Amino acid sequence: MRLRECLAMAVLLALASSGCSRLTFIKPSPKMVSATGTPRSDYQISDSTATKQRMRLEDRLAFAAQRLRSGDATTAEREARAVLKSNPASSEAHALLAVIQDQRGDAAQAGVHYKRAAELSPAQGSALNNYGAWLC
């Protein structure tokens, strides 16, 4: 390149890069800020009643599984049955009850729960595997 072309290129690069170096700050209007100085949101997000119910049941099942892991099968069974009372189609509750019954040596009841869990969740590999293993 010739000297003139090099200088023109340097000037263009300097101009282009200087346009990106200025920061812009936006000051929120008083309507957008609450009395405490935090930004105010026009949106309110809340869970539906069905979502809250589902989450409560999931929490109860998680608690039941934790109680079973710590050796408290009685509490685990009580919690799993409470979940089934609220949601009879809970394959997870049936699977947990099957494990509890299996640990207690009640193979017949364990089989009932393994089978029901597999029926409720035919696409869930673990439910099918558990039932298949119980059948052997």
N, C-alpha and C positions, 0 to 999 in steps of 0.2 A: 504494500500500500504506500501511497505517497504521503508526504507530511501533511498536506491539506486534508486528505481523507482521514488520517489518524486523528487529527485535531477535531474534526467534525464528529467523529465517532465518540471521542472522549467527552465532548460537550453534550452530546445526546445522552450518553450514559449517566453523566452527572445530573442532568435535568431529570431524567427518568427516576433515578434513585432518590433524589431529593423530595420528590412528590410523596414517597412512602414513609418519610421519616417523621411526619407530623402526627401526633396523637390527637384524637378528637374525644372530648369528654361530653357526655350528655347529662345535663342536670335534670333530675325528675321534677315534674310539676308537683305542687303541694297536694294535689288530688291523689298522686301515686304513692305518697308517703304517709304512714300512720303516725299517730301522736308520739310513738316511741322512736320514730326516725327510721324504722325498717320499711322496706318496700311493701306496699299493700297489693294483694292479689285480688283480682275480680273473680277468680275461679275458686270454687270450693269443691274439694274432692272427698268423697266418702264412699265407703263400701255399702253395697246393697245388703238387705237383711239376709238374703240367701248366701251371699259371700261370707258374711259374719258367722252364720250358722255352720257353713262348711269348714271354715277355719277353726271354729271351736271344736268341731268333731275331729279334725286333723290333729289339733293340740292334745285332745284327750287320748287319741290313739298313740301319739308319740309318748305321752306320759305312761300309758299302759305298757308300751314296749320297753320303756326305760325301767319300769317297776319289775318287769319280767327278767330283764338283764341283771337286775340287782338281787333277784331271788324272791321277790314278793309276788308269787303267782296269784294269790288271792285278790290283791288289789288290781293286778293286771287283768284278771278275768272280769272283775266287777266293772272296770272302765271299758273294756271291749264290749261287754254286754250292753252297757249304757249307750255306746255308739250304735250298736245294732238296733237298739230300741228306737233311736232317733232316725237311723238310716239302715233299714234292713238290707239294702243293696250294697253295703260296704264290703267289698271283697277283702280289703285289708283287715277289717275286724274279724271276718271269718278265718282268714289265714292266721291271725294272732291267736284266736281261740283254738284253732287246730294244733298249733305248736304247744299251747298250754296243756291241752288234753293229751297230746302225745307225751309230754314230759311227765304227766301224772300216770301214764300207763293205760289210759282209756282209749284204745285204738279205734273202737267203734265210733265214738263221738269225734275223735280227731278226723276220721275218714269222712264223716258227714260234713264237717267244716271245710276240709280240703276240697271236697267235691263241689261244695257251694261256692267257694272262692274261685274255682276254675270255671264254673258255669257263669258266674257274674263277670269275669274278666277273661274271656277266651283268647284275647290278644296279648295277655300278660304272660310272658314266658315263665316267670317264677311261680305263678299260681299253677300252671299246667305241670311244671317240673315237680313241684311239691306233691301234687296229687298223684302223679305218675310214680314218684319215689315211694309214696305211702302204699300204693297198690302192689309194689314189689314186696 
